[in-house]
């Protein structure tokens, strides 16, 4: 059952009600992705809080009354209603975030299509008159089987040697080795 303003105002604190009011369609339309993300996190936090509180209250009621379900009359119903309400808020915010992300993706695709239409592939934009032509560069030697690799074998080996011997890399490797040894020692001591 979707909660309306009146029942929400009776259940929630002022700060919680502000979150509820911001989930209504007229206010939610202007939220950006970071704003929606913050509200989703807060709604999830409150939903989990009240859901866990309801479980703890049910266990306490079960111990006190001896009922198997942990419910007695209307005890704990307010907490259960709050958990349900924040679950609905979370669903609304997440649905809105999906719609906003879809709209942003459509805009990005539209901009990409517009860019592709104005600058077709294979044809660079027309240069201004009198602009210098790009010079042809000497092709780089690439190793077989390594697409996009423009370093010779000797250059790659030299780079590997300097990378391994750098002080920072040695410190990191020493840290990883020590961590592995400590973990192994813990396993061996069991």
C-alpha atoms as a printed R data frame, in Angstrom:
    type eleno elety resid chain resno      x       y       z
1   ATOM     1    CA   UNK     A     1  0.000   0.000   0.000
2   ATOM     2    CA   UNK     A     2  1.548   3.311  -0.988
3   ATOM     3    CA   UNK     A     3  1.624   5.711   1.930
4   ATOM     4    CA   UNK     A     4  0.125   9.175   1.579
5   ATOM     5    CA   UNK     A     5  1.286  12.387   3.235
6   ATOM     6    CA   UNK     A     6 -1.109  12.137   6.168
7   ATOM     7    CA   UNK     A     7 -0.096   8.648   7.267
8   ATOM     8    CA   UNK     A     8  3.565   9.410   6.601
9   ATOM     9    CA   UNK     A     9  3.422  12.579   8.709
10  ATOM    10    CA   UNK     A    10  1.911  10.593  11.580
11  ATOM    11    CA   UNK     A    11  4.613   7.901  11.369
12  ATOM    12    CA   UNK     A    12  7.803   9.819  10.606
13  ATOM    13    CA   UNK     A    13 10.002  12.374  12.287
14  ATOM    14    CA   UNK     A    14 10.451  15.774  10.629
15  ATOM    15    CA   UNK     A    15 13.713  14.811   8.893
16  ATOM    16    CA   UNK     A    16 12.264  11.499   7.724
17  ATOM    17    CA   UNK     A    17  9.159  13.252   6.446
18  ATOM    18    CA   UNK     A    18 11.329  15.664   4.412
19  ATOM    19    CA   UNK     A    19 12.896  12.626   2.729
20  ATOM    20    CA   UNK     A    20  9.412  11.216   2.090
21  ATOM    21    CA   UNK     A    21  8.181  14.524   0.654
22  ATOM    22    CA   UNK     A    22 11.194  14.718  -1.655
23  ATOM    23    CA   UNK     A    23 10.260  11.312  -3.089
24  ATOM    24    CA   UNK     A    24  7.009  12.640  -4.522
25  ATOM    25    CA   UNK     A    25  6.975  13.149  -8.278
26  ATOM    26    CA   UNK     A    26  6.802  16.935  -8.411
27  ATOM    27    CA   UNK     A    27  9.966  17.373  -6.317
28  ATOM    28    CA   UNK     A    28 11.871  14.363  -7.608
29  ATOM    29    CA   UNK     A    29 11.880  15.607 -11.209
30  ATOM    30    CA   UNK     A    30 14.627  18.158 -10.548
31  ATOM    31    CA   UNK     A    31 17.150  15.886  -8.812
32  ATOM    32    CA   UNK     A    32 20.550  15.183 -10.313
33  ATOM    33    CA   UNK     A    33 22.303  11.815 -10.152
34  ATOM    34    CA   UNK     A    34 24.356  12.687  -7.022
35  ATOM    35    CA   UNK     A    35 21.259  13.978  -5.234
36  ATOM    36    CA   UNK     A    36 19.351  10.809  -6.078
37  ATOM    37    CA   UNK     A    37 22.295   8.682  -4.981
38  ATOM    38    CA   UNK     A    38 22.380  10.407  -1.593
39  ATOM    39    CA   UNK     A    39 18.640   9.937  -1.127
40  ATOM    40    CA   UNK     A    40 18.888   6.285  -2.128
41  ATOM    41    CA   UNK     A    41 21.623   5.725   0.440
42  ATOM    42    CA   UNK     A    42 19.610   7.469   3.171
43  ATOM    43    CA   UNK     A    43 16.413   5.574   2.305
44  ATOM    44    CA   UNK     A    44 18.263   2.264   2.327
45  ATOM    45    CA   UNK     A    45 19.869   3.138   5.652
46  ATOM    46    CA   UNK     A    46 16.518   3.994   7.249
47  ATOM    47    CA   UNK     A    47 14.789   0.944   5.753
48  ATOM    48    CA   UNK     A    48 17.493  -1.344   7.127
49  ATOM    49    CA   UNK     A    49 17.371   0.403  10.508
50  ATOM    50    CA   UNK     A    50 13.640  -0.064  10.950
51  ATOM    51    CA   UNK     A    51 13.629  -3.562   9.493
52  ATOM    52    CA   UNK     A    52 16.340  -4.647  11.960
53  ATOM    53    CA   UNK     A    53 14.625  -2.834  14.814
54  ATOM    54    CA   UNK     A    54 11.381  -4.657  14.007
55  ATOM    55    CA   UNK     A    55 13.185  -8.004  14.098
56  ATOM    56    CA   UNK     A    56 14.763  -7.192  17.457
57  ATOM    57    CA   UNK     A    57 11.402  -6.063  18.828
58  ATOM    58    CA   UNK     A    58  9.728  -9.245  17.566
59  ATOM    59    CA   UNK     A    59 12.350 -11.383  19.308
60  ATOM    60    CA   UNK     A    60 11.870  -9.418  22.525
61  ATOM    61    CA   UNK     A    61  8.090  -9.758  22.257
62  ATOM    62    CA   UNK     A    62  8.418 -13.472  21.599
63  ATOM    63    CA   UNK     A    63 10.512 -13.889  24.732
64  ATOM    64    CA   UNK     A    64  8.159 -11.746  26.803
65  ATOM    65    CA   UNK     A    65  4.803 -13.166  25.653
66  ATOM    66    CA   UNK     A    66  5.746 -16.669  24.620
67  ATOM    67    CA   UNK     A    67  4.118 -16.308  21.189
68  ATOM    68    CA   UNK     A    68  5.900 -18.131  18.388
69  ATOM    69    CA   UNK     A    69  5.678 -15.316  15.841
70  ATOM    70    CA   UNK     A    70  6.749 -12.513  18.146
71  ATOM    71    CA   UNK     A    71  3.650 -10.454  17.547
72  ATOM    72    CA   UNK     A    72  0.987  -9.548  20.026
73  ATOM    73    CA   UNK     A    73 -1.808  -7.313  18.830
74  ATOM    74    CA   UNK     A    74 -0.524  -4.061  17.433
75  ATOM    75    CA   UNK     A    75  2.877  -4.175  19.136
76  ATOM    76    CA   UNK     A    76  5.741  -3.233  16.839
77  ATOM    77    CA   UNK     A    77  3.390  -2.404  13.954
78  ATOM    78    CA   UNK     A    78  4.613   1.193  13.758
79  ATOM    79    CA   UNK     A    79  8.178   0.000  13.210
80  ATOM    80    CA   UNK     A    80  7.013  -2.474  10.548
81  ATOM    81    CA   UNK     A    81  5.103   0.300   8.785
82  ATOM    82    CA   UNK     A    82  8.183   2.534   8.800
83  ATOM    83    CA   UNK     A    83 10.282  -0.258   7.308
84  ATOM    84    CA   UNK     A    84  7.689  -0.758   4.550
85  ATOM    85    CA   UNK     A    85  7.430   2.984   3.901
86  ATOM    86    CA   UNK     A    86 11.184   3.396   3.499
87  ATOM    87    CA   UNK     A    87 11.235   0.340   1.223
88  ATOM    88    CA   UNK     A    88  8.736   2.143  -1.021
89  ATOM    89    CA   UNK     A    89 10.820   5.330  -0.920
90  ATOM    90    CA   UNK     A    90 13.895   3.367  -1.913
91  ATOM    91    CA   UNK     A    91 12.056   1.794  -4.848
92  ATOM    92    CA   UNK     A    92 10.838   5.221  -6.039
93  ATOM    93    CA   UNK     A    93 14.288   6.803  -5.845
94  ATOM    94    CA   UNK     A    94 15.923   3.841  -7.605
95  ATOM    95    CA   UNK     A    95 13.311   3.911 -10.383
96  ATOM    96    CA   UNK     A    96 13.921   7.633 -10.861
97  ATOM    97    CA   UNK     A    97 17.689   7.070 -10.983
98  ATOM    98    CA   UNK     A    98 17.203   4.455 -13.703
99  ATOM    99    CA   UNK     A    99 15.122   6.921 -15.730
100 ATOM   100    CA   UNK     A   100 17.679   9.732 -15.271
101 ATOM   101    CA   UNK     A   101 20.569   7.457 -16.271
102 ATOM   102    CA   UNK     A   102 18.633   6.287 -19.325
103 ATOM   103    CA   UNK     A   103 17.974   9.910 -20.341
104 ATOM   104    CA   UNK     A   104 21.670  10.773 -19.901
105 ATOM   105    CA   UNK     A   105 22.657   7.753 -22.000
106 ATOM   106    CA   UNK     A   106 20.212   8.800 -24.736
107 ATOM   107    CA   UNK     A   107 21.671  12.317 -24.733
108 ATOM   108    CA   UNK     A   108 25.204  10.927 -24.962
109 ATOM   109    CA   UNK     A   109 24.240   8.658 -27.861
110 ATOM   110    CA   UNK     A   110 22.485  11.559 -29.577
111 ATOM   111    CA   UNK     A   111 25.552  13.784 -29.154
112 ATOM   112    CA   UNK     A   112 27.813  11.000 -30.435
113 ATOM   113    CA   UNK     A   113 25.561  10.490 -33.457
114 ATOM   114    CA   UNK     A   114 25.573  14.220 -34.140
115 ATOM   115    CA   UNK     A   115 29.353  14.285 -33.900
116 ATOM   116    CA   UNK     A   116 29.625  11.298 -36.242
117 ATOM   117    CA   UNK     A   117 27.257  12.932 -38.691
118 ATOM   118    CA   UNK     A   118 29.200  16.191 -38.784
119 ATOM   119    CA   UNK     A   119 32.609  14.449 -38.969
120 ATOM   120    CA   UNK     A   120 32.260  11.186 -40.895
121 ATOM   121    CA   UNK     A   121 34.874   8.553 -40.158
122 ATOM   122    CA   UNK     A   122 37.925   8.547 -42.351
123 ATOM   123    CA   UNK     A   123 37.561  12.214 -43.219
124 ATOM   124    CA   UNK     A   124 39.100  14.668 -40.782
125 ATOM   125    CA   UNK     A   125 37.458  18.054 -40.406
126 ATOM   126    CA   UNK     A   126 38.444  20.486 -43.124
127 ATOM   127    CA   UNK     A   127 41.505  22.477 -42.057
128 ATOM   128    CA   UNK     A   128 41.600  26.226 -42.369
129 ATOM   129    CA   UNK     A   129 43.254  27.632 -45.423
130 ATOM   130    CA   UNK     A   130 46.994  27.928 -45.112
131 ATOM   131    CA   UNK     A   131 47.189  25.526 -42.190
132 ATOM   132    CA   UNK     A   132 50.237  23.322 -42.033
133 ATOM   133    CA   UNK     A   133 49.788  19.753 -43.147
134 ATOM   134    CA   UNK     A   134 50.730  17.089 -40.645
135 ATOM   135    CA   UNK     A   135 54.086  15.496 -41.327
136 ATOM   136    CA   UNK     A   136 54.251  11.801 -42.004
137 ATOM   137    CA   UNK     A   137 55.893  10.023 -39.140
138 ATOM   138    CA   UNK     A   138 58.139   7.011 -39.277
139 ATOM   139    CA   UNK     A   139 56.177   3.832 -38.522
140 ATOM   140    CA   UNK     A   140 57.010   2.195 -35.199
141 ATOM   141    CA   UNK     A   141 58.151  -1.398 -34.985
142 ATOM   142    CA   UNK     A   142 55.530  -3.552 -33.334
143 ATOM   143    CA   UNK     A   143 56.000  -7.049 -31.988
144 ATOM   144    CA   UNK     A   144 54.018  -9.767 -33.604
145 ATOM   145    CA   UNK     A   145 50.768 -10.620 -31.810
146 ATOM   146    CA   UNK     A   146 50.726  -7.498 -29.656
147 ATOM   147    CA   UNK     A   147 48.226  -5.024 -31.113
148 ATOM   148    CA   UNK     A   148 48.874  -1.450 -30.140
149 ATOM   149    CA   UNK     A   149 52.347  -2.268 -28.847
150 ATOM   150    CA   UNK     A   150 54.807   0.231 -30.301
151 ATOM   151    CA   UNK     A   151 57.897  -0.667 -28.269
152 ATOM   152    CA   UNK     A   152 60.690  -2.905 -29.439
153 ATOM   153    CA   UNK     A   153 61.582  -5.990 -27.462
154 ATOM   154    CA   UNK     A   154 64.743  -4.339 -26.092
155 ATOM   155    CA   UNK     A   155 62.835  -1.254 -24.986
156 ATOM   156    CA   UNK     A   156 60.225  -3.379 -23.233
157 ATOM   157    CA   UNK     A   157 62.899  -5.396 -21.432
158 ATOM   158    CA   UNK     A   158 64.624  -2.186 -20.292
159 ATOM   159    CA   UNK     A   159 61.333  -0.790 -19.045
160 ATOM   160    CA   UNK     A   160 60.634  -4.012 -17.147
161 ATOM   161    CA   UNK     A   161 64.084  -3.920 -15.520
162 ATOM   162    CA   UNK     A   162 63.679  -0.318 -14.384
163 ATOM   163    CA   UNK     A   163 60.149  -0.954 -13.120
164 ATOM   164    CA   UNK     A   164 61.163  -3.934 -11.022
165 ATOM   165    CA   UNK     A   165 64.179  -2.132  -9.559
166 ATOM   166    CA   UNK     A   166 62.405   1.049  -8.519
167 ATOM   167    CA   UNK     A   167 62.439   1.552  -4.721
168 ATOM   168    CA   UNK     A   168 58.660   1.910  -4.509
169 ATOM   169    CA   UNK     A   169 58.030  -1.343  -6.363
170 ATOM   170    CA   UNK     A   170 60.494  -3.199  -4.149
171 ATOM   171    CA   UNK     A   171 58.748  -1.836  -1.045
172 ATOM   172    CA   UNK     A   172 55.366  -2.941  -2.333
173 ATOM   173    CA   UNK     A   173 56.648  -6.393  -3.229
174 ATOM   174    CA   UNK     A   174 58.251  -6.747   0.223
175 ATOM   175    CA   UNK     A   175 54.952  -5.772   1.843
176 ATOM   176    CA   UNK     A   176 53.035  -8.351  -0.188
177 ATOM   177    CA   UNK     A   177 55.569 -11.094   0.594
178 ATOM   178    CA   UNK     A   178 55.444 -10.298   4.322
179 ATOM   179    CA   UNK     A   179 51.661 -10.315   4.316
180 ATOM   180    CA   UNK     A   180 51.675 -13.705   2.625
181 ATOM   181    CA   UNK     A   181 54.115 -15.069   5.186
182 ATOM   182    CA   UNK     A   182 52.006 -13.810   8.080
183 ATOM   183    CA   UNK     A   183 48.875 -15.336   6.597
184 ATOM   184    CA   UNK     A   184 50.641 -18.655   6.107
185 ATOM   185    CA   UNK     A   185 51.942 -18.554   9.683
186 ATOM   186    CA   UNK     A   186 48.402 -18.031  10.976
187 ATOM   187    CA   UNK     A   187 47.145 -20.989   8.949
188 ATOM   188    CA   UNK     A   188 50.024 -23.176  10.107
189 ATOM   189    CA   UNK     A   189 49.434 -22.348  13.771
190 ATOM   190    CA   UNK     A   190 45.846 -23.650  13.704
